[in-house]
Amino acid sequence: MSKLSATLLQRVDWVAATIAFDTLHQQTAESAQLRRRANALSLAALFTPDARAAMQSLARAIEAEPLNPLHLYRLALAQMRFGQWQAALETLDLLIENLPKNLVLPQYLRGLCYLKTDLEKRANNIAQEIEIAAPGHAAAKFLAADAGVRQRFKSVAKSFSQLPKNAQHEGLWADLMLKTLLLHPEEGAQFLEKFLTEQKHLPAGSHAVQLLRHAIAWQKSTDDEFVELLQKTPPGSKTEEVALLCFYNGALRKSAGAGPGRVLVHINRLYETLPERQSVRRLLIAATTRTIAREAGQSNFVKALSLNELCLRLEPFNPIHHQNRATIFTLMREREAYHEAWENLDRLEYRLLLFGLTDERMLRSVARRHRMFAQQARLTVRRSDGSPTVHQGIFKEDQIMRQGEQVWQLDVNKSILDEDPEQLRQWIWHRQAELVFSHLALGPAPGRFLLGFPDENQSKKKLGALLRMTDALAVLAGDEGERLRDTVRAFWQARFAETPPDYAPPLEAPDKDILFLQESYLDTIGDLCMLCQSWTPNPRQEQAMRELLAFLQALTPFLDIELLFRQQRDQVPVGWLWLRHSIMERFDLKKQPGQFYFKQQQQLTHELSASLLVNFSWEKFNEDRSPGGIVRAIQLLDEARTLAPAKPEVEYFAAMCFYHGHFFNDANAAIRRFYKIVKDKESNLVKRIEEIQEAIRKADPAQNRPFLRASDSEHTPGDAPEQVPVFFAPDLQTEESLRQDIGEMPSNLKTTKNWPIKCSWPLVGRRPSKSPNRP
C-alpha cells in the first residue's frame, strides 16, 4: 500500500461505507458483491479507532469468507495495531500452518510481534530464517538490525553497513536511527551526527534526514530552547511525540547523579510553560508515576503520596492514580485509610462505567482487582523464604509427609471462618463481582457472555444466574453499585431478548477468554464443594452460610462437566478433584459422565447445600440443646431433606435431635426413613442409628410427646419453648456413647464411605495475590 493510498483510505468514512455495503448485500446476493462487502469489512478494521468495533468487523468478514487468508492477515495487523501481541502471534501461526511455506510475510510479522514483547533474540532468529529463505529481503534486514540495537550498541555500525542504501527505505532508516538515539542517548547521539555527516544512504534533503537532525537538536536543547522548538510542531502529531521522547532523554542525561526528582523539575517547567499541550501533561504524569513506583519500592511512602496527589490534581478521573494511592496506604498498613481508598476506587470506576467507559480493557481491569481481593480472602500466599505462614484465608495449606515426601495439602481454615466470617463474605462477593465483569468483557453477544447459547431454556437459567450475581455490585459499592447493577441487568436482558437462540452446541474450542472464565467457574464451584463437605459453620454465622448457599445456586448453570473431566488428575486444582468425586458418588457412576443436564447440575447443588445445612444444624444443636435450639436444628434438617430427600445423614441427625428432645415417635419415623434410603448397610451411620434405637427402647415411654412444628401452631417453636418437653436423663452408658458420636462427627464428610478425611492431592493452579483485607 503506497503512502498516497494509505492517506486516502484514512479519509474514508468506513462506518458509512460498511452500512452501504450491508444495504447492497440485502438487495443482492451475487458472489462478487459478497466479496466486496467482506473486503470492505476487513479493510475498515485497519482504520477503525475502537478495538472492539474493529474485531467485530473482522469477525463478520471472516464469517462471510472463511477461506480467504487476506482477512486473517488484516486480523493480525489489527491485533498488532491495538497491542494484542499474543493474539496476533496465534493468528499468524494459523496463517503459517495453512499457507505455503515460501511466504515470508507471516514470519516477518511474527518477528515484529516478538520484538514488541522484548524477545529480541527470537526476532533476530526469525530475521535470519527469512534472509535464508528469501535473500535480499530488506524488511528482514532492518528487523535484525532493530533487534541488535535493542540488545547492544557495539554491533550497530556493522549491522547498519549491511542495510539497503536507497531512498525507497527512507522510513525504515528514520525509525531505526531514532531508536538508536533513544535507546543509547550518549553513543547514539554521536553515531547519529557522524552518520548524517558522512551518510550516503539517504538524500540530503529528505524528510528522514530533517527529522533526525531535529531529534539531535531536541535532545541537546535547554528547557527554554525546547519550548521554542516544540511550539513549531503541530499538537498531537507524531513529530511532537518524538520531540518529547528526545526531551525526556535529554532531561535524564542532565539529571544524571542528581536523583529522579530532578527530571520532574525539567518536565514540570515545560508543563507550566505549555499547559495547553495534552502530550506534555501525559509525559509529566508518566514520569511522576514512574518516580512514585521507585519511591514506594524504597519505602519512601510520604514522598510517594505527595507525588501521587500531584497526579490526582492533574487527572482526577484516572483510576490508576486512585489505585496507586490505595496501594501506598496498604503498604503503610494504614487500615482505615486504605479501606477508604479502595472503596473510593470502586466508586470511581463504577461511575466511569455508568458514564459509558465500557471498553474491554476497563472491564478486565475492574475484574482483576476484584479477583485480587477474592484470592486474598481465599488463601494466604505461601512465603518464598520457607518461614511459617500465618493463615488468614478461608483455606490454608499444610505440609504433610506422604510416602516419605513433604507435600502441600489444602484444607478449610475453620479457625479463621469462626473468628472472622467477613473473610468468607469478602470471597463470596468479590468473586461474584469478578465473574460479572468478566462476562461483560466478553462483549454484547449472548452467545459469548452466556458462554454458549445452546437452547432457550438453559440460556434463560444462565441469564438468571448472571442477574443474581449482579447483586454483588450493590453490596460492594453502595449507590453506584446499585445503579450499575440495574444498568447491567437491563443491558443483558435486552441483548437476550433481541437475539434468538440458535440451538447449536457450544463451540468445541472456545477462545482463551471464554476458557479462562469456564475454568474460573470450576475453581469456584470446587472451592464451594470443599466448604459444603468439610466446613462446620459457627452457629452464629447463618448469614454467611446463607450467602454461600445462594452463591452456589447461582453458579449451577455454568458447571462445565466436559471441561471438569478433560484434564488428568495431577494437572488440576484440588477443588476440581473434590467436585469430580462428589459427582461420581452422588450419581453412583463408575466412569465420567458424557453429558450433564441442568437437572443433574441442580441435584448436585442441592446435595452440596444439604451437606452444609446438616453440618450447620449439628453445630446449632451442639451450641443450644434447649427445646428452642432443638426445634431450630430440626427446621434446618427439614430444609436439607427438601433439597436432598435421599441423603441418609439428614435422617440420622434428625433421629439424634428428636431423641434428645423426647420426640420418640418422630425419631422412629426418621429411623425408618433412614433405612429406606441408606445403601451401605455396613457404614458407621447404621451402627449409630442402632444405638439411638436402643436408647429409645430404654427410655420411659411416658416422656414421649408429639413434635410441634411451626405450621401446627400460631407460635413459632423458637418463641414457644414451653410446648416442647424438657430433657430427661437416659442411662449413662447410652448418653456417653452419644456424646462420643458428637465429638467424632464434626462433619458429615466422615460418614461417607471411602472419602478422604483430608485431601492430599497435589496443588496445581494460580496462587492468590497479596492485597489488603476488606469488610
Buried (B, 14 or more C-beta within 10 A) or exposed (E): EEEEEEEEBEEEEBEEBBEEBBEBBEEEEEEEBBEBBBBBBBBBBBBBEEBBBBBBBBBBBBEBBEEBBEBBBBBBBBBBBBEBBEBBBBBBEBBBEEBEEEBBBBBBBBBBBBBEBEBBEBBBBBBBBBBEBBEEBEBBBBBBBBBBBBEEBEEBEEBBEEBBEEEEBBEBBBBBBBBBBBBBBEBBBEBBBEBBEEBEBBEEEBEBBEBBEBBBBBBBBEBEEBBEBBEEBEEEEEBBBBBBBBBBBBBBBBBEEEEBEBBBBBBBBBBEBBEEBEBBBBBBBBBBBEBBEBBBEEEBBEBBBEBBEBBBEBBEEBBBBBBBBBBBBBBBEBEEBBBBBBBEBBBBBBBBBEEEBBEBEBBBBBBEBBBBBBBBBBBBBEEEEEEEBEBBBBBBBBEEEEEEEEBBBBBBBBEBBBEBBEBBBBBBBBBBBBBBBBBBBBBBEBBBBBBBBBEEEBBBBBBEBBBBBBBBBBBBBBEBBBBBBEBBBEBBEEBBEEBEBEEEEBEEEBEEBBBEBBBBBBBBBBBBBBBBBBBBBBBEBBEBBEBBBBBBBBBBBBBBBBBBBEEEEEEBBBBBBBBBBBBBBBEEEEEBBEEBEBEBBBBBBBBBBBBBBBBBBBBBBBBBBBBBBBBBBBBBBBBBBEBBEBBBBBBBBBBBBBBBBBBBEBBBBBBEBBEEEBEEEEBBBBEBBEBBBBBBEEBEEEBBBEBBBBEEEEEBBBEBBEBBBEEEEBEEEBEEBBEEBEEEBBBBBEBBEEBEEEBBBBBEBEEBBEBBBBE
